[in-house]
Amino acid sequence: MTTIFLNRRVRTFRDDGAAVDALVVCDGRVVASGDAPAMRSLAGAAAEVVELRGAALLPGLIDTHPHLMHFGVLAFPLVDLADAMSHDDIVARIATRAASTPAGEWIMTTPVGEPHYFLRRSYRDLAEGTLPDRAVLDRATTRHPVMIQAWAPVIPNVCALNSAALARLGITRQTPDQVEHVWIEKDRGGEPIGILRGSVTNYYTGDAFMNGLLRQLPLLQPTAIVPGTINAMARYNALGVTTVYEGHAMEVPLIETYRMLRDQGALSVRVLAAPEVENYSLPWDGPLSLDEFAARLEQARAMVDVRDDLFRVSGVTLSRGGPCWPGFLLMREPYRGPYGEPTTGVSFVSAEKAALAMDFCARHDLRLNVIVAGTGEHAEYLTQLEAVAAQRDIRARHWILQHAFFVEPSAARRYAALGMDVTTSMSFSWGKGDLFLERIGTHVLEHLIPLRRLLDAGMTVACGSDWGPKNIFEHIQLALTHRFAVSGRSNLGPAQRVTRTEALAMWMRDAARVLQWDGIGTLGPGDHADLVIVDRDPLECALDDLPGTRVLRTVLGGRTVYDAGAL
């Protein structure tokens, strides 16, 4: 079937920067674009005509760090408290779930507020200003253990449990008020009230006591993997996303779920996945032996397949350090940890394993994804990468640098000399900028998410949504403002400043180049007909209006996967 889209705002994002009047697609591919009369003639009288009526048409968005499956599976089975207004509201929602849940089964909820940073809205915005304690939660059910989880990347954090949950976890009046870095609130009589504070976040907790509790909980439910992923894909389609790169904390069974969905015709986004060689972010993760580590590398090599148009596997991911909020970020100089202690971070994967992974990837032409954030990580990684490059040419493979929180000028030049591409996120300055300022100091802000520096070094740069905000047009605005969520401060400087076209390209053309996926990210002849129609032109609208951009339709390979019904 042939379709012609008519508008004066068709943005193809080809290298020539063409903005045209019309676009013709047929059988899932772009046929041509150009002036309306010529395209009408090419499309023919029988073509479907879509009048965009002032809307703008762009290539489908490519999110190179979405955690689509992780967040979708995590949230799908939970009682959703994101927009809860009060304790009574929370009790009512949990009671509704309890009515259909067998007695004794856990009832888990989301945190209150906007995931995953919970900065613009959190439990503090409830009418009561606090999470409900056991007495309140017991009003919802006494037949089920209940937990309101802690997801926000902050320590100290807070979670809430009802009486049945405290009993199930063995938390009693005999439990000390503090165990490791978890504080158990108690009433005047010494009974736990169901509020735990401290190192209680679900991931990157680093607390043996809390991890022991979390391992007893149904944090990730196997039955939620398929429906949670399908639900999440639909949400991303509504954001204008047509391709995702799942390259962080991906276990093989999760990747195989994507393959199964592909085989069933259930994918509504294109997926490129890469398994992580060793995970450590979740409570049940543990270190691998060298033999196990080597076996994971061999498994990743065997999984590589880039022949399909919808689902691909390529590369392997190596991550050694962690985030700042638990004190895991690897920095050259000490900074303040979550409880005031000095730290230079934690390395969870040894230098020996990192060297093994780099050598393996170089020998077997396996694309390596290196997750690196702090200045201490850069120093170690660059020394190892350059040693590998001295023995084997890795430039043409374009290994990927992920996260890239702080990148100093010399590091950018050295990574570029190694032929590395980058996927980063404005999430890390928007959601963590104030944390970096508080824990590390103002001196690092000039190196935080330095998009201009990376581009000028000659690297191809893509962006992802990561922990949020999930509105991609807000991310594009943030690439131009570098504003922090809490204080409103900005670290925008010469190392950060990019044009609006460059910021958009990081979600389209340049993202496709980082993924090495031809035919997406642009709308040239022969490209996949992956496109998004929005209510305003993001290249011309006021900067403050960018986050308000409304997605009207998302098309994957000529097939509509989201339609707001406005065209």
N, C-alpha and C positions, 0 to 999 in steps of 0.2 A: 504493500500500500504506500502511496506517495502522499506526503503532507507538506504543505507550505506554510511557514510562519511569517506573518507580515508585520513589520514594525520598522521604525527608524532607529531602534536601539537594539539591534542584534550584535552582540559582542562576541567575536569568534575567538579571541585571544591567540590568534596565529601570530607568528613573529612579526608580521607586517602591521600588527595592531589594528587590523581592519574592523570598522564598525559599519554594518551594512543594513539595507532596508529589509531583506528577506532571506530566509533559509529554507532549503528544500531537503527533505529526508525521505529515504525509501528503504524498506526492508532493514531497518535498524541502523542505517549508515547515513552520513551526510553526503548528499549529492553535490550541492554547490550552494554558494551564497553570493549575493550581489544586489543590484537594484531591482525593485519590485517588478517592473514590466518584463525584464529578462527572465526572472525567476518564475513568474506566472507562466510564461511561454514554455519554459523548461518543464515545469511541473505538469502542465496539461490541464485540460478542462475537468478531468475526472478527479483531480487531487483534492484531498481534504484541505480546507482553508482554515487556519487558526489566526484570527485577528487579535493582536495583542493589546490593542486599545491603550497605548501609552505605557504598557508594562515593558520590562527589559528582559531579554533572553541572553543567557550566559551558558558556558560549558557547565556540566554538572560538577558540584563541589567534590573535592578529594580530601578526606580527613586522614592525615598520615599518623595520627596518634589518638584514636578515639576511645580505646578500651570498650568498644561497642558490646562485645559479648560479655566481658567481665561485669560491667555495670548493669547490663540487661538481665543477666542471670542472677546477680546479687539481689536486685530489687524486685524481680517478678513475683516471687511467692510471698512477699512481705505485706503487712498492713501499712498502707501509705499514710504517713503522718506529715508529709512535706508541707501541706498547707493547713495543718491543724491550728486552731485558734485558741484552744483552752484545754484544761484538764478534762472537763466534761466532754469535749469533742473527742479527745483521745480515748477516753473510757468507752464512748459510744462506738467508735470504730473497732476497737479491740473486742468489745462484746459481740459485735456483729460477726466477726471472724470466729469467735469462740463458739457461737451457735452452730457452726457447721464443721467444727474441728473435733475429732475424737478426744475425749478426756485424756490427759497425760501428755499429749503432743505439744511441742513447743509452739508458741505464737511469737514470731519475731516481727519487729517493725523497723521501718526506716527511722532515721533521726528526723527531728522537726526542722524544716527550713529548706533552703535551696542547696541542693548538692552541687559539687562535693566539697566545697569550701565552707559553706554555711556562714558566709560573711554578711551578705545582704539580708538574710533572714535565718534565724535559728530558734532554739528553744527559749532564748531570752526574750523573744517577741510574743510568746504566749501571754495570755492575760495575767497569769500568775508570775511570769518572769522566771520560772524554774521548771525543771522536769518533774513529773509526778512521782511521788515515792510509792512504797509498797502499799500503803493504806489506800491510796487513790487507785492504783492499778488493780488491787484486789476487788474493787467495785466492778471491774470489767469481767473478771473470772478468777475463781480460786481453784478451778479444775485443770488449769493449764499453766505451765511456766511461761512467763512473758518477759521479753527483753526489748527495751528501746535501745537500739545500737548507737555506737559512736563511730562515725565515719570521718569527721572533719580532720584534716591534717594539722592537728594541734596537740600538743602535750604541755600541760595537763588537759585532759578531756573528761567527759562525764557520760555515764550510761545509767539506765534505770532498770530495776528488776522488781517483780512482784514476789509475794511470799513463797509461792510454789517454785519460782526460779531460784531463790536463795536456798531453799531446802534442797533442790535438785543439785545445786552446785556445792553444797556443803558449807555454806557461809552462815555461821551462827554467832551467838554472843561470845562463844569461845574463840572465834577467829580474831586475831589481833587487829587493832584499829588500822594498822599499816602493815601490809605484806609487800616486800620489795618496794616498787613505786606505785602501789595501788592503795588508796585510802578508802576505808569502808566506813561510811557515815553511820552513826548509831544514835539512838535516842538517849534520854537521861538515864534510862534503866539498863543501858548497855545492849539493847537489841538493834541489829542492823535495820536501817530504814529503807534499804533497797537502792541506795545511791552509791555508786562507785566513782571515784575520781582519780585522776593521775594518768598512768600509762594504760589506758583502757580502749584505745582506738583499735579497730579490727585488724589493721595491717601495719607493718613496720613498727610493731609495738616494742619489741626487744625486751619484754618483761616476762620472765619465766612463769610467774604466778598467773598473770593475765592470759598468757598464751595457753597455760594449762586449762583455764576456764573456757577460753574460746574453742579449744579443741573438743569440748563437750557439746558444742552448740551446732545446730544445722546452718552454718553460715552460707555454704554453697550447696544447694539441693540439686542432685542429679536430674530429678524430674523437671526442673525449671530450665535446663540448658536449652532445649529446643524451643519451647514457647517463649522463653525470655529473650532468646536471640531474635526470633521472628518479630516479637513486639518491639525490640530495640531497633531493628532495621527499619520498621515502619516509622518510628520516631525520627530516625536520621533522614529518611526520605522526606519527611515533612520539613526538615531543615535545609533541604536542597542537596543532600549528599547522595552521590551515586557510586563512589568508590571509597573503600577504607583500607588502611594498612594496619594490620594487627601484628605488631612486631615487638611487643613488650609483655613479659610475663605470660606468654602463651605456651601452654602445655600441649603435648601431642594430641590427647583426647579432644581438646577444644578445637584444635585445627581440623581434626577428623569430623567433628560436628559440622563445620562449614562445608567440608567435602560432601557429607551426606545431604545437607540442604541443597547443595548444587545438584547432586544426582537426582533429587526429588523435584527439581525445578522451583525451589522455594526461596532462592536468593533474590533479594530486591536491591542489592548493592553488589558491585564487583569487590572481591576480596583478595588482597595479597597478604599472606601470613608468613611468619618466620618463628620457629620454635625458640624458646630461650633455653640455653644449655644448662643453666642452674638457677633455680628460683629460690628466693629467701624472704619474700615479702609477707607471706601468710603464716599463721601460727603453726601449721603442720610441716612447713618446709624445713629441710635440714641439709647440711653439707654433703656433697657427693665425694666418693673416693675418686682417685685419679682414673681408675679403670671405668667407673660409672660415667665420669665426665667424658672420657674418650668415646665411650659407647654412645652417649648423647650426640656427640659431634658426627659420628658415623650415621646415626639415625637421621639427623638433619640433612646430611648430604644425600641420603637415599630418598628423602621426601621431595627434593627439588623437582618442580614441574611447572613450567611457565607456558604451556601450550594452550591452555583453555582461555576463553574470552571472559569468563566470569570468576573463576577461582584459580588462584595460583599460590604456590609455595616456593619461596626462594630465600636462602640465607639462614643464618643462625644469629641469635642475639646473646651478647655478653654484657653483663652488668655486675659491677663490683661494689659500689657504694650505695648510699641511700639518701633519703631526703634530710632536710635541715631540722624539721620540727622535732624528731626524736634524737637529734644529735648525731646522725649517721653521715651527713654530708662531708665528703673528704675534701678538706681545705689545707693549704700549705701552712697557714697560721692558725693558732687556737681561736675558737670563738665560744660563745656562751651556749651551753647545752640547756635542755628543758628545765633542769632544776638548779641552774646557776653554775654548774661545774664546767671547767674549761674542757674543750674537746677539739680534736682535729678530724673527727669522724670515725667511721668503722668500715673496714674492708671485709666483705663477706666471701669473696672469691679470691683465692691466692694469686700472687703474681705468677706462680708456676702454671696454674690453670689458664690464666690469661694468655701467657706465652704459648701454651699448647694450642689454644683455640686459634690464635693468630697464625701460627705456623700451619695448622691443619687447613684453615681457609685459604691460605696462600698456595699451598701445595695442590689443593683439590678444586681451586677456582670456585670456592663457596663464598658468597657475599657475606661479609661480617657486619653486623649492626652493633655498634659500641654505644652503650648508654653511659653518658658521662655528664657530670653536672658541676662539680667543684674544682677549684684550682689545683688541689692535690691530685685529683684523678687525672687531669690533663697532663701533669708532669710525668706521671707513671706511664700512662697510655702512650703518649707521644714517643717516649724513649723506646718502648717495646715495639710500637708500630714502625718506627724508623729503622729499627734493627731488622725487622722482617723485610721491609722494603729494600734494604741494602742487599738482600739475598734473592728476592723475587720481585718482579714488577707487579705491584698491586694497583697502580694508578688507573688503569683502564677498567678495573672492576668497580670502581666508585663505591667503596665501602661507605657505610652510613654512620654518621654521628647523630645520636638521638639525645633529646633533652637540651644539652648545651646551655646550661644556666649562665655561667660566667665564662666568657671566652676573651682572653686578653689578646692584644694585637699579634704578639709573636706566636701564640697558639693557633690563631686563625691562619696565619701564613703557613705554618708547618702542616696543619691539616690539609690546606689547599694543595700544598706540594705533594701530599700523599694521594691526591685525587679524590678526597672524601666529599660526599654530599651531606646535607644537614636536614633533619626534621626537628623543629623546636616548637614552642607554644607560648603565646602571650599569657596563657594560664599561669606561667611561672613568675611573671612579674606582677600581673593583676592580683593573683591569689596569695603570693608569697613575698612580694616586695617589701611590705611592712615588717614581715618576720625577718627577712634578711637585714633590714635596717636596724631592727632591735637586737638581733643576736650577733651580727657580724660587724655592721658599721657602714657608714656612708661611703667609704672608700671603694666598696665593691660595686656600687650601683652603676658606675660608668661602664662596667663590663657585663651588665645583666641584659640578656637577650639582645646582643648587638647585631641586629639584622643587617645594618649598613656595612658594618665591618666584615661580616661573613660574605656578603655579596661582593664587596670590593676586593676581597682576597681571591675571588674567582670561584667560590663555592656555589652550587645550586642549592637553594634554600626552600624548604616546604614547611608548612605549619599544620598543627593538629589541635584539637580541642582539649584533649586530656581530661583533667578534673573540672574543667569548666572555666567560664560560662559556656554553655553548649550552643548558644546562638553564634553562629559563625560570622555573621555580619558585625556582631559586637567584637569578635576577635579581630576583624579587619580594621575596625575603628581603633582598637587597642594597639594594633601595629603602628598606628599613626600617632597615638598619644602616649603610650607606655604609662598609663595611669594605674595607680595601685587602688585596690578595692576599698580599703578601710580609710586611709588618710586622704585619698585623692591626690597624693603626691605623684609626680611623674619623674622618671629618670631619663626622659627623652634628651638625647644629645647627639653629637656627630656620629657616634658609633651605632646609634639606633635608628636614625632618621631614614625612612624610605618613602617612595611615592605611593599614591593610592593604587596605581597600576601594578607596581611591584608587590604590594600587599595582597592584592587579589590574585595575582599570578601564583603566589605561594599556596593557594588552594585550588589551582587549576593547572595551567601549563607546567609550571615548575614542579608542582607536586607529582605530576605524571612522569617528569624526567627523573625525579628522585626514585620513583618506583620502577623506572625502566619499563614502562608500560606504554607502548605505542598506541595511538588512536584514541586516547582519552585526554582530557584537559584542554583540548582545543576543538574547534568546530570547522575543520578544513575538509575538503573533498576526501571521502574514504574513511574519515574518522567515525567512531561509534557515535550514534545519535544519543549521547548522554547530555542532557541539558536541564537547566532550571529556569523557570520564568518567575520573575519577581516584580513587585508592584512599583519599583523605582529603579533608576539607573545608579548602581552603587559607585560608578565612576564620577557621577555628576551631582548627586544629591548632597545636601549639607552634611558635614561630618557628624554633627549631633544626631542626624536622622538615620544614620547607617544602622544602628541596632534595631530600629523599628522596621527594617525591611521585612516585608511579608512574602513568603514563598507561596506562589499561586499554583504552580504545577512542577512536578519533577518527573523527568522522562529518562528511562534507562534503556539504551539500545532501541529506541523508538517506542518503547512500551511505557505507558503512564503508570508510575508507581506511587504517586501522590497527586491528588487534585483537590484544591480548596473550593472548587466549584465557582470560581470568580470569573472565569473566561467564557 
